[in-house]
């Protein structure tokens, strides 16, 4: 039995299920590289985006459908270049037309990104996707 077979037997005995990255030092895995500083900055951007978008919906828009929206959460989706904005509505569920509100949000997406660009000090402004709670 050569050393490669011995190593694979040793790895198999230490884990219940063998995966591709087993036996490799995590610092050499690119997809598992995690930088806490960037993660903190990403969440700061999300919090600032939430505050900015709330101000845009309350004060800067003339559309009655968008004035009743409040931003409940903003999360990176799937990374910091794209943000998922979760909205709460001021309407009763039976008076709420999701398609009309989403159409108005698509029209005002440029205004939202411009306001976000003013608030952030970054080269690139994240893209926004909207969903309802």
C-alpha positions in Angstrom: 0.0 0.0 0.0 1.5 3.3 -1.0 1.4 6.6 1.0 -1.5 8.0 -1.1 -3.7 5.0 -0.2 -2.8 5.3 3.5 -3.7 9.0 3.5 -7.1 8.4 1.9 -7.8 5.6 4.4 -6.8 7.9 7.3 -9.1 10.7 6.0 -12.0 8.3 5.5 -11.6 7.0 9.1 -11.8 10.6 10.4 -15.0 11.7 8.7 -18.5 10.3 8.1 -18.6 11.5 4.4 -15.7 12.2 2.2 -15.9 15.4 0.1 -13.6 17.0 -2.5 -12.1 19.5 -0.1 -11.3 17.0 2.7 -7.6 16.9 3.5 -6.9 20.3 2.0 -5.8 23.2 4.2 -8.6 25.7 4.2 -6.3 28.6 3.5 -5.7 27.1 0.0 -9.4 26.9 -0.9 -10.4 30.1 -2.7 -14.2 29.6 -2.3 -13.9 29.3 1.4 -11.7 32.4 1.8 -13.6 34.6 4.2 -12.6 38.1 5.2 -14.4 39.4 8.3 -13.5 43.0 7.5 -15.3 42.8 4.1 -18.3 41.1 5.7 -18.6 44.0 8.2 -18.4 46.5 5.4 -21.0 44.7 3.5 -23.4 44.8 6.4 -22.6 48.5 6.9 -23.5 49.1 3.2 -26.8 47.2 3.7 -27.7 49.3 6.8 -26.9 52.5 5.0 -29.0 51.4 2.0 -31.9 50.6 4.2 -31.8 54.1 5.8 -31.4 55.8 2.4 -34.1 53.9 0.6 -36.6 54.6 3.5 -35.9 58.3 3.1 -36.3 58.1 -0.7 -39.7 56.3 -0.3 -41.0 58.7 2.4 -39.8 62.1 1.0 -38.5 62.1 -2.5 -41.1 60.2 -4.5 -44.4 61.7 -5.7 -45.9 58.3 -6.3 -48.6 57.4 -3.7 -47.9 53.7 -4.1 -44.3 54.1 -3.2 -44.8 56.6 -0.3 -46.5 53.9 1.8 -43.5 51.5 1.4 -41.0 51.0 4.2 -37.8 49.0 3.9 -37.6 46.3 6.5 -34.3 44.6 5.6 -31.5 44.9 3.0 -29.3 41.8 2.5 -26.5 41.0 0.1 -27.9 38.8 -2.7 -25.7 36.8 -3.6 -22.9 39.3 -2.8 -22.3 43.0 -2.1 -22.7 43.9 -5.8 -26.4 43.1 -5.6 -28.8 43.9 -2.7 -32.2 42.3 -2.0 -34.5 44.9 -0.5 -37.5 43.5 1.5 -40.4 46.0 1.7 -43.4 46.3 4.0 -46.5 48.0 2.7 -48.9 50.3 4.4 -51.9 48.7 2.5 -54.3 46.1 3.7 -53.6 42.8 1.9 -56.8 42.9 -0.2 -56.0 46.5 -1.4 -52.4 45.7 -2.5 -51.5 45.1 -6.1 -48.0 43.7 -6.2 -47.5 43.9 -9.9 -48.4 47.6 -10.0 -46.0 48.4 -7.1 -43.2 46.4 -8.7 -43.7 48.2 -12.0 -43.4 51.5 -10.2 -40.3 50.3 -8.4 -38.7 49.4 -11.7 -39.5 52.9 -13.0 -37.9 54.5 -9.8 -35.0 52.1 -9.6 -32.7 54.7 -11.1 -33.7 57.3 -8.5 -33.1 54.8 -5.8 -29.6 53.9 -7.1 -28.8 57.6 -7.5 -29.7 58.3 -3.9 -27.7 55.3 -2.8 -24.7 56.5 -4.8 -24.8 59.8 -3.0 -24.9 58.1 0.4 -22.2 55.5 -0.4 -18.6 56.4 -1.1 -17.9 53.6 -3.5 -16.9 53.3 -7.1 -19.8 51.0 -8.0 -23.4 51.2 -6.7 -25.0 47.8 -6.0 -27.9 46.7 -8.1 -31.3 46.5 -6.3 -33.9 43.7 -6.3 -37.2 44.2 -4.4 -39.4 41.7 -2.7 -42.3 42.0 -0.3 -42.6 40.6 3.2 
